[in-house]
Amino acid sequence: VRFLRRIVLPGDVCVDVGANLGYFSVPLSRLVGPAGRVYAVEPVATFRKVLRANVRRFGHPDRVAVLPVALGPDDHAEVQLATAQVNGIARHGMTQVVDDASQAAGLTHAATMRRPDTLFAHLDRLDFLKMDIEGFETTVMPLFADLLAAHCPVLEIEAGSEASVGTLRALIEPLGYQTCILHENGLVPLDEAAQRGV
């Protein structure tokens, strides 16, 4: 989050996928200014309630559109998500789409799925895309391909595994992206980071 002010400018349009409690949406709402917009995608109703409260208290609610959907390939399908519990405490940062909610451990939530390429087709610009969706990123990112090609937003993606990193690189690098990690106060190309042991 401390690095956002170096990449998000007044007037920018940002999409926060897996907005959760607003850790990114709140500062984004400040950085985009009155002419900017933040689309906070959060499928879990309980988290949305806290997200909206945090944006009201600490950010700019007039700049944030909270979208109550899960992103994925099946437009308007009903899906199930599960939030892990550890020692009886819900780990809100560990919510995943599941195939069978009856077999899931922890709390379960129903949501409607939307394709990002249709949900965001109206955007005239897209400057920053953050995604933290617990392993589902390799399913959702390809659905952003046309938007990436059209707008070339800065991407911040939490990859769930080394396999996810490889899949994401294969998708975005042909579009002109360089894959980096944030180390200390700057971006380091991923291949260089691996050589340096960063």
C-alpha positions as CSV (number, residue, x, y, z in Angstrom):
1,V,0.0,0.0,0.0
2,R,2.9,2.4,0.8
3,F,4.0,2.1,-2.9
4,L,0.6,3.1,-4.3
5,R,1.2,6.8,-4.3
6,R,4.0,6.2,-6.8
7,I,1.8,4.5,-9.3
8,V,-1.8,5.8,-8.8
9,L,-2.5,9.4,-9.9
10,P,-5.5,11.8,-9.6
11,G,-8.1,10.9,-12.2
12,D,-7.1,7.3,-12.4
13,V,-9.7,4.5,-12.6
14,C,-8.8,1.5,-10.4
15,V,-10.3,-2.0,-10.0
16,D,-9.7,-3.7,-6.6
17,V,-10.6,-7.4,-7.1
18,G,-10.9,-9.1,-3.7
19,A,-11.4,-5.8,-1.9
20,N,-12.1,-7.5,1.4
21,L,-12.2,-4.9,4.2
22,G,-10.8,-2.1,2.1
23,Y,-7.1,-2.2,2.7
24,F,-6.5,-1.1,-0.9
25,S,-9.8,0.6,-1.7
26,V,-9.5,3.1,1.1
27,P,-6.1,4.6,0.1
28,L,-7.0,4.3,-3.6
29,S,-10.1,6.4,-3.0
30,R,-7.8,9.1,-1.6
31,L,-5.2,8.9,-4.4
32,V,-7.6,9.0,-7.4
33,G,-9.0,12.3,-6.4
34,P,-12.5,13.7,-7.2
35,A,-12.1,12.9,-10.9
36,G,-11.1,9.3,-10.3
37,R,-13.0,6.1,-9.6
38,V,-12.4,2.9,-7.6
39,Y,-14.4,-0.3,-8.4
40,A,-14.2,-2.5,-5.3
41,V,-15.1,-6.1,-6.1
42,E,-16.1,-8.1,-3.0
43,P,-18.5,-11.0,-3.1
44,V,-18.9,-11.6,0.7
45,A,-21.7,-9.6,2.3
46,T,-20.1,-9.5,5.8
47,F,-16.8,-8.2,4.3
48,R,-18.7,-5.6,2.2
49,K,-20.3,-4.2,5.2
50,V,-16.9,-3.5,6.8
51,L,-15.5,-2.4,3.5
52,R,-18.2,0.3,3.1
53,A,-17.8,1.4,6.7
54,N,-14.0,1.7,6.3
55,V,-14.4,3.7,3.0
56,R,-16.9,6.0,4.8
57,R,-14.7,6.6,7.8
58,F,-11.2,6.7,6.2
59,G,-11.7,7.3,2.5
60,H,-14.0,8.9,0.0
61,P,-17.2,6.9,-0.5
62,D,-18.3,9.1,-3.4
63,R,-15.3,7.7,-5.4
64,V,-15.9,4.0,-4.7
65,A,-18.4,1.7,-6.3
66,V,-18.7,-1.5,-4.3
67,L,-19.6,-4.4,-6.6
68,P,-21.2,-7.4,-4.8
69,V,-20.0,-10.1,-7.1
70,A,-17.3,-12.8,-7.6
71,L,-15.4,-12.6,-10.9
72,G,-15.1,-15.6,-13.1
73,P,-16.0,-17.2,-16.4
74,D,-19.7,-17.9,-15.8
75,D,-21.7,-14.7,-16.1
76,H,-24.6,-14.6,-13.6
77,A,-23.9,-18.1,-12.2
78,E,-24.4,-18.7,-8.5
79,V,-21.2,-19.7,-6.8
80,Q,-20.1,-20.7,-3.3
81,L,-17.1,-19.3,-1.4
82,A,-15.6,-20.5,1.9
83,T,-13.6,-18.6,4.5
84,A,-11.2,-20.6,6.5
85,Q,-11.4,-20.6,10.3
86,V,-8.3,-21.0,12.5
87,N,-8.9,-21.6,16.2
88,G,-12.5,-20.5,15.7
89,I,-11.5,-17.2,14.1
90,A,-12.5,-16.4,10.5
91,R,-9.5,-15.7,8.3
92,H,-11.1,-13.1,6.1
93,G,-8.1,-13.0,3.9
94,M,-8.4,-16.6,3.0
95,T,-11.7,-16.8,1.2
96,Q,-11.9,-19.0,-1.9
97,V,-14.3,-20.2,-4.5
98,V,-15.3,-23.8,-3.8
99,D,-16.9,-26.5,-5.8
100,D,-19.0,-27.9,-3.0
101,A,-19.8,-25.7,0.0
102,S,-21.1,-28.7,2.0
103,Q,-17.6,-30.1,2.0
104,A,-15.9,-26.8,2.8
105,A,-14.4,-26.1,6.3
106,G,-15.2,-22.8,7.8
107,L,-17.8,-20.2,6.8
108,T,-19.6,-20.4,3.5
109,H,-21.1,-17.6,1.3
110,A,-23.2,-17.5,-1.8
111,A,-22.4,-15.0,-4.6
112,T,-23.2,-14.2,-8.1
113,M,-20.4,-14.5,-10.6
114,R,-19.7,-11.9,-13.3
115,R,-17.2,-11.9,-16.2
116,P,-14.8,-9.0,-15.9
117,D,-14.8,-8.4,-19.6
118,T,-18.5,-7.7,-19.6
119,L,-18.7,-6.1,-16.2
120,F,-16.0,-3.5,-17.0
121,A,-16.7,-3.3,-20.8
122,H,-18.0,0.3,-20.2
123,L,-14.7,1.6,-18.9
124,D,-13.0,4.3,-21.0
125,R,-9.8,3.8,-19.1
126,L,-8.3,1.4,-16.6
127,D,-5.1,2.6,-14.8
128,F,-4.6,0.2,-11.9
129,L,-5.8,-3.4,-11.3
130,K,-5.2,-5.1,-8.0
131,M,-6.1,-8.8,-7.5
132,D,-6.0,-10.9,-4.4
133,I,-8.4,-13.8,-4.8
134,E,-6.6,-16.8,-3.2
135,G,-5.6,-18.9,-6.1
136,F,-8.5,-18.0,-8.4
137,E,-6.3,-15.4,-10.2
138,T,-5.3,-17.8,-13.0
139,T,-9.0,-18.3,-13.8
140,V,-9.9,-14.6,-13.7
141,M,-6.9,-12.9,-15.2
142,P,-7.4,-14.3,-18.7
143,L,-10.8,-12.7,-18.7
144,F,-9.2,-9.3,-18.3
145,A,-7.0,-9.9,-21.4
146,D,-9.0,-7.5,-23.7
147,L,-9.0,-4.8,-21.0
148,L,-5.3,-5.2,-20.5
149,A,-4.6,-4.9,-24.2
150,A,-6.8,-1.8,-24.5
151,H,-5.8,0.1,-21.4
152,C,-2.4,-1.3,-20.1
153,P,-3.1,-0.8,-16.4
154,V,-0.5,-1.2,-13.8
155,L,-1.1,-4.7,-12.2
156,E,-0.7,-5.8,-8.6
157,I,-1.5,-9.5,-8.3
158,E,-1.0,-11.8,-5.3
159,A,-0.1,-15.1,-6.9
160,G,-1.1,-18.2,-5.0
161,S,1.8,-20.4,-6.1
162,E,4.8,-20.7,-8.3
163,A,2.6,-22.3,-10.9
164,S,0.3,-19.3,-10.8
165,V,3.3,-17.0,-11.3
166,G,4.2,-18.9,-14.5
167,T,0.6,-18.9,-15.8
168,L,0.2,-15.1,-15.2
169,R,3.6,-14.3,-16.8
170,A,2.6,-16.2,-19.9
171,L,-0.6,-14.2,-20.1
172,I,0.7,-10.7,-19.4
173,E,4.3,-10.6,-20.7
174,P,3.2,-10.9,-24.4
175,L,1.1,-7.8,-23.8
176,G,4.3,-5.8,-23.0
177,Y,4.3,-6.2,-19.2
178,Q,7.4,-6.7,-17.1
179,T,6.9,-9.0,-14.1
180,C,8.4,-7.6,-10.9
181,I,8.2,-7.9,-7.1
182,L,8.2,-5.0,-4.7
183,H,11.4,-5.2,-2.6
184,E,12.1,-2.5,0.0
185,N,11.3,0.7,-1.8
186,G,11.3,-0.3,-5.5
187,L,10.3,-2.8,-8.1
188,V,12.8,-5.6,-9.0
189,P,12.3,-7.7,-12.2
190,L,11.3,-11.2,-11.1
191,D,14.1,-12.9,-12.9
192,E,16.7,-10.6,-11.4
193,A,15.0,-11.1,-8.0
194,A,15.4,-14.8,-8.3
195,Q,19.1,-14.5,-9.3
196,R,19.7,-12.2,-6.3
197,G,17.7,-14.4,-3.9
198,V,15.3,-11.5,-3.1
